Amino acid sequence: KEGDTTVSWILRELRPVSFKLKQGAESKNLKFGFVAQELEQTFPNMVHTDTHHGGTKSVAYQDLIAVLTLSAQLQYQALSRLQATL
């Protein structure tokens, strides 16, 4: 039960955004992700700051994928429990 509450909190804290890069080959494509500065307030371990390039922040998406996978698994377990009671 505690894991379900934690997962709900995590999902509420995430704010997906769409954006375009300012330069480079990928600049013409619409991207989806999260604002590193916002994510850092809630999950500081998922944001890296590049001290060699003016403090540019980036999201560690591989870490975020693990958290979101856990979230999906817990949601599935909760749904399975509910379905079993029907």
Buried (B, 14 or more C-beta within 10 A) or exposed (E): EEEBEBBBEBEEEBEEEEEEEEEEEEEEEEEEBBBBEBBBEBBEEBBBBEEEEEEEEEBBEEBBEEBBEBBEEBBEEBEEEEEEEE
